[in-house]
Amino acid sequence: VEEFRKVTPDSLQYIITDMFETITLFENRTKEATYEKVGDEYLVHLDISAIKYRADSLGNESKITLNDWIDIGVLGETDDGRDTVLYLQKHKINQEEMSFDIKVNALPVKAGIDPINKLIDRNPVDNRKAVSLKEES
């Protein structure tokens, strides 16, 4: 761990603490995922929620400040039904509720926060959800 600390920038030291020195859990959830076709692209709108917890040795959890770089992703589907990544980028998540608008060049099928479950999440199945066509208002 000390070797990791030596080569990690100050702005990312929290990751070492979270992953190696404490019990850190997340409650990431995609609340809404819609898309609309704009020219040759698809504009995906995501509403997400994120909470970060620290647990002690007895399992007691406390909510802690969230100011983390977390993946936001949009997935498509290959002809044989497998997921394919259309967009996967880290975004600074510093509020419990956030929204994102992301352009992709293929039909989006699923989208969400930490969509490939890199973080330890209390309920990982709600990190991503099916993307639906945005209804006209």
C-alpha angles and dihedrals in degrees: 000000000000090000090052090051091053094058100035119096117242091248091061101040089104089071092063090049092048097045104036112017107038141028103257123178134181135209101203118170137173107220099181136006121182136155140199129194113246111182108303093340138073121232110211119199118200130187111193139175126206134184127178123209135188118207127202126220090276093053097254107150127211126187111243134190114287116216102138140138104242130174119256112193146182120200131198130188132249122227089263093052101259123136117256125190114244095169132004119165136148115247128189105254109197104147132059092235122039139158131212135191113203130180119216131175099225135051109287116226105172134011141172154113117310088355096179093046104243092154128067101257127186090219110015096173092075095054092095135024140184114282114234130199110265111248119234113252 
